[in-house]
Amino acid sequence: MWQEVFIALCLVFVIEGLLPFISPRQWKQALAMLARMEDRKIRMMGLASMLFGTALLYLVR
């Protein structure tokens, strides 16, 4: 099981690195926009992302 968790974590790093590698200018603009957002909106985006990921895992498994 720990090997699968490690593999998933490695894939997260690969996916997270795609945008800054492909388009660093747009990535910086997105970070600047995110820095101007309210904490509440960022939390809601994080919650939506976690719920989407959980639902997707449920459907796949």
Backbone as CSV, one residue per row, in Angstrom:
resi,resn,N_x,N_y,N_z,CA_x,CA_y,CA_z,C_x,C_y,C_z
1,MET,0.819,-1.195,0.000,0.000,0.000,0.000,0.868,1.266,0.000
2,TRP,1.949,1.274,0.779,2.773,2.478,0.843,3.418,2.790,-0.505
3,GLN,3.703,1.757,-1.274,4.279,1.984,-2.591,3.284,2.708,-3.493
4,GLU,2.009,2.354,-3.401,0.976,3.025,-4.202,0.816,4.479,-3.786
5,VAL,0.894,4.742,-2.489,0.802,6.124,-1.998,1.982,6.934,-2.523
6,PHE,3.168,6.347,-2.488,4.360,7.035,-2.980,4.247,7.305,-4.480
7,ILE,3.742,6.334,-5.240,3.550,6.517,-6.680,2.559,7.654,-6.939
8,ALA,1.463,7.673,-6.179,0.472,8.740,-6.351,1.081,10.102,-6.042
9,LEU,1.884,10.180,-4.987,2.538,11.443,-4.638,3.497,11.890,-5.736
10,CYS,4.233,10.955,-6.305,5.139,11.289,-7.413,4.358,11.811,-8.615
11,LEU,3.223,11.199,-8.913,2.402,11.669,-10.025,1.858,13.070,-9.765
12,VAL,1.539,13.381,-8.513,1.092,14.736,-8.176,2.182,15.739,-8.509
13,PHE,3.420,15.426,-8.149,4.533,16.326,-8.453,4.724,16.503,-9.956
14,VAL,4.591,15.423,-10.704,4.731,15.509,-12.159,3.636,16.396,-12.743
15,ILE,2.404,16.169,-12.338,1.275,16.946,-12.862,1.386,18.409,-12.451
16,GLU,1.762,18.657,-11.194,1.904,20.038,-10.717,3.021,20.775,-11.449
17,GLY,4.019,20.064,-11.920,5.132,20.707,-12.600,4.893,20.979,-14.071
18,LEU,3.828,20.432,-14.627,3.578,20.609,-16.056,3.346,22.066,-16.450
19,LEU,2.459,22.749,-15.770,2.122,24.125,-16.158,3.313,25.078,-16.050
20,PRO,4.057,25.088,-14.930,5.213,25.991,-14.900,6.266,25.644,-15.954
21,PHE,6.368,24.374,-16.320,7.335,23.991,-17.341,6.869,24.416,-18.728
22,ILE,5.589,24.207,-19.017,5.059,24.496,-20.353,4.857,25.987,-20.576
23,SER,4.314,26.666,-19.562,3.982,28.077,-19.739,4.246,28.858,-18.443
24,PRO,5.503,29.199,-18.189,5.828,29.870,-16.927,5.180,31.247,-16.776
25,ARG,4.985,31.972,-17.863,4.385,33.306,-17.763,2.930,33.213,-17.305
26,GLN,2.167,32.316,-17.902,0.768,32.152,-17.497,0.673,31.601,-16.076
27,TRP,1.618,30.751,-15.697,1.643,30.204,-14.348,1.852,31.324,-13.323
28,LYS,2.766,32.244,-13.618,3.000,33.377,-12.714,1.775,34.278,-12.637
29,GLN,1.099,34.490,-13.774,-0.120,35.299,-13.769,-1.208,34.639,-12.928
30,ALA,-1.329,33.331,-13.033,-2.332,32.607,-12.242,-2.018,32.711,-10.757
31,LEU,-0.740,32.605,-10.395,-0.368,32.743,-8.984,-0.641,34.150,-8.472
32,ALA,-0.383,35.152,-9.293,-0.652,36.536,-8.886,-2.150,36.744,-8.673
33,MET,-2.964,36.160,-9.554,-4.412,36.271,-9.402,-4.870,35.541,-8.139
34,LEU,-4.281,34.388,-7.877,-4.627,33.625,-6.683,-4.255,34.393,-5.415
35,ALA,-3.135,35.110,-5.440,-2.693,35.882,-4.279,-3.668,37.016,-3.960
36,ARG,-4.396,37.497,-4.968,-5.348,38.591,-4.747,-6.720,38.095,-4.298
37,MET,-6.953,36.804,-4.366,-8.262,36.260,-4.009,-8.438,36.211,-2.496
38,GLU,-9.693,36.233,-2.075,-10.011,36.116,-0.657,-9.738,34.686,-0.192
39,ASP,-9.375,34.564,1.103,-9.100,33.241,1.663,-10.317,32.321,1.537
40,ARG,-11.492,32.868,1.719,-12.718,32.059,1.653,-12.884,31.414,0.275
41,LYS,-12.613,32.178,-0.776,-12.743,31.638,-2.129,-11.697,30.556,-2.393
42,ILE,-10.490,30.756,-1.883,-9.443,29.761,-2.064,-9.813,28.477,-1.329
43,ARG,-10.370,28.625,-0.117,-10.808,27.442,0.629,-11.898,26.691,-0.113
44,MET,-12.837,27.418,-0.690,-13.924,26.772,-1.432,-13.381,26.037,-2.668
45,MET,-12.396,26.628,-3.325,-11.777,25.973,-4.478,-11.056,24.695,-4.036
46,GLY,-10.378,24.764,-2.893,-9.703,23.586,-2.358,-10.690,22.493,-1.984
47,LEU,-11.789,22.887,-1.360,-12.830,21.920,-0.994,-13.432,21.279,-2.232
48,ALA,-13.725,22.086,-3.240,-14.294,21.556,-4.481,-13.313,20.588,-5.142
49,SER,-12.044,20.919,-5.116,-11.030,20.049,-5.701,-10.944,18.721,-4.950
50,MET,-10.975,18.772,-3.628,-10.923,17.542,-2.838,-12.156,16.681,-3.070
51,LEU,-13.329,17.299,-3.120,-14.558,16.543,-3.354,-14.568,15.924,-4.751
52,PHE,-14.103,16.680,-5.733,-14.028,16.155,-7.102,-13.065,14.970,-7.168
53,GLY,-11.915,15.110,-6.539,-10.939,14.025,-6.529,-11.471,12.790,-5.820
54,THR,-12.169,12.989,-4.709,-12.753,11.871,-3.976,-13.818,11.171,-4.813
55,ALA,-14.665,11.945,-5.467,-15.710,11.360,-6.313,-15.089,10.612,-7.484
56,LEU,-14.052,11.173,-8.068,-13.381,10.517,-9.188,-12.734,9.208,-8.747
57,LEU,-12.098,9.212,-7.573,-11.530,7.971,-7.036,-12.610,6.927,-6.804
58,TYR,-13.734,7.356,-6.274,-14.848,6.440,-6.031,-15.327,5.810,-7.330
59,LEU,-15.445,6.615,-8.383,-15.903,6.097,-9.675,-14.890,5.145,-10.313
60,VAL,-13.620,5.461,-10.168,-12.578,4.636,-10.770,-12.435,3.304,-10.036
61,ARG,-12.529,3.339,-8.732,-12.349,2.119,-7.941,-13.680,1.478,-7.764
